Amino acid sequence: MVHLAFLFDGILYWCLIAAGVTLLISRLTRSTYEKPLKQIAQAARQVAGGDFSVYVPPIHSPDKQDYMDDMILDFNKMVAELGSIETLKTDFFSNVSHEIKTPLAVIQNTAALLADGTLTDRQAEYVGAISRYARRLNDLITNILKLNKLEKQNIQPAPEPYDLCRQLAECALLFEDRWEEKGVEFQAELEDQAPIEADKNLLELVWNNLLSNAVKFTPAGGTVTLRQASRARWAEVSVSDTGCGMDAKTMEHIFDKFYQGDTSRSAEGNGLGLALVLRILRMVGGDISVSSRPGEGSTFTVKIPVQGGVANE
């Protein structure tokens, strides 16, 4: 019995030693590997979202660095390089866009003067094409400059109290000629009044882009529907169409810059409108989601805070 008790005590002792070693190794693993890897993963997600200001601190001092520190330093260097490239790209777009606007204005004015003169049918067709494509190029440049300012935070939201319903109605009326010309039915389900405090000018860009896309992708005989509803802490606005719809792959990239899911309609836009919408809504604390199926149309739903903050109920 004495031998058994001694054996039991020995087993218990070594079990305690093994448990202690296991806990120590687990703690060292978490501090040495798991925590830094989680930091790198979080930083990588921020970089994927366009934030190049992230920095992961090394684990050890320079004289005690190991391979994990080397990986962190390489990651920080990569992020810095990507940030420099992004800055060069945005500066390039901005500078080139500004340089193009002046000669483009001359082209548009000259085309307008030619259109007022006596032209043959073919000449009028050519002048019309010049004016049409000059307008498209002007819209592209304008959107690039707006997006560039938003991304560089040169535009700061200026909240003011106003009636959201009135703004939505005014924006919808801007597209009345387009939906009537195209034979599209427009429906609106708005409250009598919806007071909010937000940047009126920025949100006007959101509604105009969503309504423009809805009319653009809705065929003759289709319907565009604008809905608005108020909640305790946020306002909800949705724009629905009965157009071509989108598949899951398209919806994943629909807010990416220059992305156009329906290539057959690429001549009607520049792929920057929804990127602008997303950037603006992030600035004002709002959110946007999309639901769609091929051949069944699309619905874009926007949530904006009534008085600042994040648009969550």
DOPA-292123 format. One record per residue (C-alpha): y, x, z; residue number from 1. Coordinates in nm, 2 decimals. Layout:
N
+--------+--------+--------+-----+
!     yy !     xx !     zz ! num !
+--------+--------+--------+-----+
!      Y !      X !      Z ! NUM !
...
+--------+--------+--------+-----+
//
This chain:
313
+--------+--------+--------+-----+
!     yy !     xx !     zz ! num !
+--------+--------+--------+-----+
!   0.00 !   0.00 !   0.00 !   1 !
!   0.23 !   0.29 !   0.08 !   2 !
!   0.17 !   0.43 !  -0.27 !   3 !
!   0.25 !   0.10 !  -0.43 !   4 !
!   0.57 !   0.06 !  -0.23 !   5 !
!   0.67 !   0.41 !  -0.33 !   6 !
!   0.59 !   0.34 !  -0.69 !   7 !
!   0.79 !   0.02 !  -0.68 !   8 !
!   1.09 !   0.19 !  -0.53 !   9 !
!   1.06 !   0.46 !  -0.80 !  10 !
!   1.05 !   0.20 !  -1.08 !  11 !
!   1.35 !   0.01 !  -0.92 !  12 !
!   1.54 !   0.34 !  -0.89 !  13 !
!   1.49 !   0.43 !  -1.26 !  14 !
!   1.57 !   0.07 !  -1.37 !  15 !
!   1.90 !   0.09 !  -1.19 !  16 !
!   1.97 !   0.43 !  -1.34 !  17 !
!   1.88 !   0.30 !  -1.69 !  18 !
!   2.11 !  -0.01 !  -1.63 !  19 !
!   2.39 !   0.21 !  -1.52 !  20 !
!   2.35 !   0.44 !  -1.82 !  21 !
!   2.34 !   0.14 !  -2.05 !  22 !
!   2.66 !   0.00 !  -1.91 !  23 !
!   2.83 !   0.33 !  -1.93 !  24 !
!   2.72 !   0.38 !  -2.30 !  25 !
!   2.83 !   0.02 !  -2.37 !  26 !
!   3.17 !   0.08 !  -2.22 !  27 !
!   3.22 !   0.41 !  -2.40 !  28 !
!   3.11 !   0.24 !  -2.73 !  29 !
!   3.37 !  -0.03 !  -2.68 !  30 !
!   3.65 !   0.20 !  -2.60 !  31 !
!   3.56 !   0.47 !  -2.86 !  32 !
!   3.44 !   0.25 !  -3.16 !  33 !
!   3.46 !  -0.12 !  -3.11 !  34 !
!   3.82 !  -0.15 !  -3.00 !  35 !
!   3.96 !   0.08 !  -3.28 !  36 !
!   3.74 !  -0.08 !  -3.54 !  37 !
!   3.88 !  -0.42 !  -3.44 !  38 !
!   4.23 !  -0.29 !  -3.46 !  39 !
!   4.17 !  -0.15 !  -3.81 !  40 !
!   4.02 !  -0.48 !  -3.92 !  41 !
!   4.32 !  -0.67 !  -3.79 !  42 !
!   4.56 !  -0.43 !  -3.95 !  43 !
!   4.36 !  -0.46 !  -4.28 !  44 !
!   4.40 !  -0.84 !  -4.27 !  45 !
!   4.78 !  -0.79 !  -4.22 !  46 !
!   4.80 !  -0.55 !  -4.52 !  47 !
!   4.60 !  -0.80 !  -4.73 !  48 !
!   4.87 !  -1.06 !  -4.64 !  49 !
!   5.14 !  -0.83 !  -4.77 !  50 !
!   5.26 !  -0.67 !  -4.44 !  51 !
!   5.28 !  -0.29 !  -4.49 !  52 !
!   5.46 !  -0.22 !  -4.16 !  53 !
!   5.13 !  -0.21 !  -3.96 !  54 !
!   5.03 !   0.10 !  -3.77 !  55 !
!   4.71 !   0.18 !  -3.58 !  56 !
!   4.76 !   0.43 !  -3.30 !  57 !
!   4.51 !   0.72 !  -3.29 !  58 !
!   4.26 !   0.72 !  -3.00 !  59 !
!   4.30 !   1.08 !  -2.89 !  60 !
!   4.58 !   1.34 !  -2.88 !  61 !
!   4.61 !   1.57 !  -3.18 !  62 !
!   4.41 !   1.86 !  -3.01 !  63 !
!   4.12 !   1.63 !  -2.93 !  64 !
!   4.09 !   1.42 !  -3.25 !  65 !
!   3.74 !   1.32 !  -3.38 !  66 !
!   3.63 !   1.15 !  -3.70 !  67 !
!   3.74 !   0.81 !  -3.58 !  68 !
!   4.10 !   0.95 !  -3.54 !  69 !
!   4.08 !   1.10 !  -3.89 !  70 !
!   3.98 !   0.76 !  -4.03 !  71 !
!   4.27 !   0.59 !  -3.85 !  72 !
!   4.52 !   0.85 !  -3.98 !  73 !
!   4.38 !   0.81 !  -4.33 !  74 !
!   4.42 !   0.43 !  -4.29 !  75 !
!   4.78 !   0.46 !  -4.18 !  76 !
!   4.86 !   0.70 !  -4.46 !  77 !
!   4.71 !   0.45 !  -4.71 !  78 !
!   4.92 !   0.17 !  -4.57 !  79 !
!   5.24 !   0.38 !  -4.60 !  80 !
!   5.16 !   0.47 !  -4.96 !  81 !
!   5.09 !   0.10 !  -5.04 !  82 !
!   5.42 !   0.01 !  -4.88 !  83 !
!   5.61 !   0.27 !  -5.09 !  84 !
!   5.44 !   0.14 !  -5.41 !  85 !
!   5.53 !  -0.22 !  -5.32 !  86 !
!   5.90 !  -0.12 !  -5.25 !  87 !
!   5.92 !   0.06 !  -5.58 !  88 !
!   5.77 !  -0.24 !  -5.76 !  89 !
!   6.01 !  -0.49 !  -5.60 !  90 !
!   6.31 !  -0.26 !  -5.66 !  91 !
!   6.20 !  -0.22 !  -6.03 !  92 !
!   6.17 !  -0.60 !  -6.08 !  93 !
!   6.50 !  -0.66 !  -5.92 !  94 !
!   6.69 !  -0.39 !  -6.11 !  95 !
!   6.54 !  -0.48 !  -6.45 !  96 !
!   6.59 !  -0.85 !  -6.39 !  97 !
!   6.96 !  -0.79 !  -6.32 !  98 !
!   7.00 !  -0.58 !  -6.63 !  99 !
!   6.83 !  -0.85 !  -6.85 ! 100 !
!   7.05 !  -1.14 !  -6.72 ! 101 !
!   7.37 !  -1.03 !  -6.90 ! 102 !
!   7.22 !  -0.99 !  -7.26 ! 103 !
!   7.02 !  -1.31 !  -7.20 ! 104 !
!   7.33 !  -1.50 !  -7.12 ! 105 !
!   7.48 !  -1.38 !  -7.45 ! 106 !
!   7.17 !  -1.49 !  -7.64 ! 107 !
!   7.19 !  -1.84 !  -7.48 ! 108 !
!   7.56 !  -1.88 !  -7.55 ! 109 !
!   7.52 !  -1.77 !  -7.91 ! 110 !
!   7.23 !  -2.01 !  -7.96 ! 111 !
!   7.44 !  -2.29 !  -7.82 ! 112 !
!   7.73 !  -2.21 !  -8.06 ! 113 !
!   7.49 !  -2.19 !  -8.35 ! 114 !
!   7.34 !  -2.53 !  -8.26 ! 115 !
!   7.69 !  -2.69 !  -8.27 ! 116 !
!   7.74 !  -2.57 !  -8.64 ! 117 !
!   7.60 !  -2.71 !  -8.96 ! 118 !
!   7.24 !  -2.60 !  -8.99 ! 119 !
!   6.94 !  -2.68 !  -9.21 ! 120 !
!   6.64 !  -2.83 !  -9.05 ! 121 !
!   6.46 !  -2.49 !  -9.05 ! 122 !
!   6.76 !  -2.31 !  -8.91 ! 123 !
!   6.79 !  -2.58 !  -8.64 ! 124 !
!   6.42 !  -2.52 !  -8.55 ! 125 !
!   6.48 !  -2.15 !  -8.52 ! 126 !
!   6.79 !  -2.19 !  -8.30 ! 127 !
!   6.60 !  -2.45 !  -8.09 ! 128 !
!   6.32 !  -2.20 !  -8.04 ! 129 !
!   6.57 !  -1.93 !  -7.94 ! 130 !
!   6.73 !  -2.16 !  -7.68 ! 131 !
!   6.39 !  -2.28 !  -7.54 ! 132 !
!   6.24 !  -1.93 !  -7.49 ! 133 !
!   6.57 !  -1.80 !  -7.36 ! 134 !
!   6.57 !  -2.07 !  -7.09 ! 135 !
!   6.21 !  -1.98 !  -7.00 ! 136 !
!   6.30 !  -1.61 !  -6.97 ! 137 !
!   6.60 !  -1.70 !  -6.76 ! 138 !
!   6.38 !  -1.92 !  -6.53 ! 139 !
!   6.14 !  -1.63 !  -6.49 ! 140 !
!   6.41 !  -1.38 !  -6.40 ! 141 !
!   6.57 !  -1.63 !  -6.16 ! 142 !
!   6.24 !  -1.68 !  -5.98 ! 143 !
!   6.17 !  -1.30 !  -5.97 ! 144 !
!   6.51 !  -1.24 !  -5.81 ! 145 !
!   6.46 !  -1.53 !  -5.56 ! 146 !
!   6.11 !  -1.41 !  -5.46 ! 147 !
!   6.23 !  -1.05 !  -5.43 ! 148 !
!   6.50 !  -1.15 !  -5.19 ! 149 !
!   6.26 !  -1.37 !  -4.99 ! 150 !
!   6.01 !  -1.09 !  -4.96 ! 151 !
!   6.27 !  -0.83 !  -4.86 ! 152 !
!   6.41 !  -1.09 !  -4.62 ! 153 !
!   6.75 !  -1.07 !  -4.77 ! 154 !
!   6.76 !  -1.45 !  -4.74 ! 155 !
!   6.76 !  -1.58 !  -4.39 ! 156 !
!   6.70 !  -1.95 !  -4.32 ! 157 !
!   7.01 !  -2.14 !  -4.22 ! 158 !
!   6.89 !  -2.46 !  -4.04 ! 159 !
!   7.11 !  -2.77 !  -4.05 ! 160 !
!   7.05 !  -3.14 !  -3.96 ! 161 !
!   7.00 !  -3.36 !  -4.27 ! 162 !
!   6.80 !  -3.66 !  -4.40 ! 163 !
!   6.47 !  -3.54 !  -4.56 ! 164 !
!   6.41 !  -3.87 !  -4.74 ! 165 !
!   6.75 !  -3.86 !  -4.91 ! 166 !
!   6.68 !  -3.51 !  -5.03 ! 167 !
!   6.34 !  -3.60 !  -5.16 ! 168 !
!   6.49 !  -3.90 !  -5.35 ! 169 !
!   6.76 !  -3.68 !  -5.50 ! 170 !
!   6.51 !  -3.42 !  -5.61 ! 171 !
!   6.28 !  -3.68 !  -5.77 ! 172 !
!   6.57 !  -3.82 !  -5.97 ! 173 !
!   6.62 !  -3.48 !  -6.13 ! 174 !
!   6.29 !  -3.53 !  -6.31 ! 175 !
!   6.34 !  -3.89 !  -6.42 ! 176 !
!   6.41 !  -3.80 !  -6.78 ! 177 !
!   6.11 !  -3.58 !  -6.80 ! 178 !
!   5.85 !  -3.83 !  -6.67 ! 179 !
!   6.00 !  -4.11 !  -6.88 ! 180 !
!   6.00 !  -3.89 !  -7.19 ! 181 !
!   5.63 !  -3.79 !  -7.12 ! 182 !
!   5.52 !  -4.14 !  -7.03 ! 183 !
!   5.42 !  -4.06 !  -6.67 ! 184 !
!   5.45 !  -4.32 !  -6.40 ! 185 !
!   5.63 !  -4.21 !  -6.08 ! 186 !
!   5.56 !  -4.36 !  -5.74 ! 187 !
!   5.74 !  -4.29 !  -5.41 ! 188 !
!   5.63 !  -4.38 !  -5.06 ! 189 !
!   5.92 !  -4.27 !  -4.84 ! 190 !
!   6.06 !  -4.38 !  -4.50 ! 191 !
!   6.41 !  -4.52 !  -4.49 ! 192 !
!   6.52 !  -4.21 !  -4.30 ! 193 !
!   6.37 !  -3.89 !  -4.17 ! 194 !
!   6.62 !  -3.66 !  -3.99 ! 195 !
!   6.51 !  -3.30 !  -3.96 ! 196 !
!   6.68 !  -2.96 !  -3.89 ! 197 !
!   6.59 !  -2.71 !  -4.16 ! 198 !
!   6.74 !  -2.50 !  -4.44 ! 199 !
!   6.83 !  -2.76 !  -4.69 ! 200 !
!   6.87 !  -2.53 !  -4.99 ! 201 !
!   6.54 !  -2.35 !  -4.94 ! 202 !
!   6.34 !  -2.67 !  -4.90 ! 203 !
!   6.51 !  -2.81 !  -5.22 ! 204 !
!   6.34 !  -2.53 !  -5.41 ! 205 !
!   6.00 !  -2.63 !  -5.26 ! 206 !
!   6.03 !  -3.00 !  -5.36 ! 207 !
!   6.16 !  -2.91 !  -5.71 ! 208 !
!   5.88 !  -2.67 !  -5.78 ! 209 !
!   5.61 !  -2.92 !  -5.66 ! 210 !
!   5.75 !  -3.21 !  -5.86 ! 211 !
!   5.80 !  -2.99 !  -6.17 ! 212 !
!   5.43 !  -2.88 !  -6.15 ! 213 !
!   5.31 !  -3.24 !  -6.10 ! 214 !
!   5.50 !  -3.37 !  -6.40 ! 215 !
!   5.40 !  -3.07 !  -6.61 ! 216 !
!   5.02 !  -3.11 !  -6.55 ! 217 !
!   5.01 !  -3.49 !  -6.56 ! 218 !
!   4.93 !  -3.63 !  -6.91 ! 219 !
!   5.09 !  -3.94 !  -7.07 ! 220 !
!   4.98 !  -4.25 !  -6.89 ! 221 !
!   4.91 !  -4.06 !  -6.56 ! 222 !
!   5.08 !  -4.09 !  -6.23 ! 223 !
!   5.28 !  -3.87 !  -6.00 ! 224 !
!   5.31 !  -3.98 !  -5.64 ! 225 !
!   5.56 !  -3.85 !  -5.38 ! 226 !
!   5.48 !  -3.94 !  -5.01 ! 227 !
!   5.65 !  -3.87 !  -4.69 ! 228 !
!   5.57 !  -3.94 !  -4.32 ! 229 !
!   5.72 !  -3.84 !  -3.99 ! 230 !
!   5.53 !  -3.72 !  -3.69 ! 231 !
!   5.64 !  -3.63 !  -3.34 ! 232 !
!   5.70 !  -3.26 !  -3.41 ! 233 !
!   5.68 !  -3.22 !  -3.79 ! 234 !
!   5.74 !  -3.40 !  -4.12 ! 235 !
!   5.47 !  -3.43 !  -4.38 ! 236 !
!   5.54 !  -3.45 !  -4.76 ! 237 !
!   5.27 !  -3.47 !  -5.03 ! 238 !
!   5.30 !  -3.45 !  -5.41 ! 239 !
!   5.00 !  -3.59 !  -5.60 ! 240 !
!   4.92 !  -3.60 !  -5.97 ! 241 !
!   4.65 !  -3.73 !  -6.19 ! 242 !
!   4.63 !  -3.42 !  -6.41 ! 243 !
!   4.36 !  -3.17 !  -6.49 ! 244 !
!   4.29 !  -3.07 !  -6.14 ! 245 !
!   4.16 !  -2.73 !  -6.02 ! 246 !
!   3.83 !  -2.58 !  -5.92 ! 247 !
!   3.77 !  -2.39 !  -5.60 ! 248 !
!   3.83 !  -2.05 !  -5.75 ! 249 !
!   4.17 !  -2.15 !  -5.89 ! 250 !
!   4.28 !  -2.30 !  -5.55 ! 251 !
!   4.20 !  -1.97 !  -5.38 ! 252 !
!   4.46 !  -1.79 !  -5.60 ! 253 !
!   4.71 !  -2.07 !  -5.68 ! 254 !
!   4.98 !  -1.92 !  -5.45 ! 255 !
!   4.94 !  -1.57 !  -5.58 ! 256 !
!   5.23 !  -1.43 !  -5.79 ! 257 !
!   5.19 !  -1.47 !  -6.16 ! 258 !
!   4.86 !  -1.65 !  -6.13 ! 259 !
!   4.81 !  -1.94 !  -6.37 ! 260 !
!   4.48 !  -2.12 !  -6.34 ! 261 !
!   4.52 !  -2.34 !  -6.65 ! 262 !
!   4.57 !  -2.08 !  -6.93 ! 263 !
!   4.62 !  -2.36 !  -7.18 ! 264 !
!   4.95 !  -2.44 !  -7.00 ! 265 !
!   5.07 !  -2.08 !  -6.95 ! 266 !
!   5.35 !  -2.13 !  -7.20 ! 267 !
!   5.50 !  -2.39 !  -6.96 ! 268 !
!   5.55 !  -2.17 !  -6.66 ! 269 !
!   5.55 !  -1.82 !  -6.52 ! 270 !
!   5.32 !  -1.84 !  -6.22 ! 271 !
!   5.59 !  -1.78 !  -5.96 ! 272 !
!   5.68 !  -2.13 !  -5.85 ! 273 !
!   5.41 !  -2.17 !  -5.59 ! 274 !
!   5.45 !  -1.82 !  -5.47 ! 275 !
!   5.81 !  -1.91 !  -5.40 ! 276 !
!   5.70 !  -2.23 !  -5.22 ! 277 !
!   5.46 !  -2.05 !  -4.99 ! 278 !
!   5.71 !  -1.77 !  -4.90 ! 279 !
!   5.98 !  -2.03 !  -4.82 ! 280 !
!   5.75 !  -2.24 !  -4.60 ! 281 !
!   5.64 !  -1.94 !  -4.41 ! 282 !
!   6.00 !  -1.85 !  -4.34 ! 283 !
!   6.09 !  -2.19 !  -4.21 ! 284 !
!   5.77 !  -2.22 !  -4.00 ! 285 !
!   5.60 !  -2.46 !  -4.23 ! 286 !
!   5.26 !  -2.48 !  -4.40 ! 287 !
!   5.11 !  -2.60 !  -4.73 ! 288 !
!   4.76 !  -2.70 !  -4.83 ! 289 !
!   4.61 !  -2.82 !  -5.16 ! 290 !
!   4.32 !  -3.05 !  -5.24 ! 291 !
!   4.19 !  -3.09 !  -5.59 ! 292 !
!   3.89 !  -3.14 !  -5.82 ! 293 !
!   3.86 !  -3.07 !  -6.19 ! 294 !
!   3.96 !  -3.38 !  -6.39 ! 295 !
!   4.08 !  -3.57 !  -6.08 ! 296 !
!   4.43 !  -3.43 !  -6.02 ! 297 !
!   4.58 !  -3.24 !  -5.73 ! 298 !
!   4.76 !  -3.31 !  -5.40 ! 299 !
!   4.99 !  -3.05 !  -5.24 ! 300 !
!   5.07 !  -3.13 !  -4.87 ! 301 !
!   5.36 !  -2.97 !  -4.69 ! 302 !
!   5.42 !  -2.97 !  -4.32 ! 303 !
!   5.76 !  -2.86 !  -4.19 ! 304 !
!   5.88 !  -2.86 !  -3.82 ! 305 !
!   6.14 !  -3.12 !  -3.74 ! 306 !
!   6.34 !  -2.88 !  -3.53 ! 307 !
!   6.21 !  -2.53 !  -3.60 ! 308 !
!   5.89 !  -2.37 !  -3.48 ! 309 !
!   5.55 !  -2.40 !  -3.63 ! 310 !
!   5.44 !  -2.72 !  -3.80 ! 311 !
!   5.15 !  -2.82 !  -3.58 ! 312 !
!   5.11 !  -3.16 !  -3.42 ! 313 !
+--------+--------+--------+-----+
//
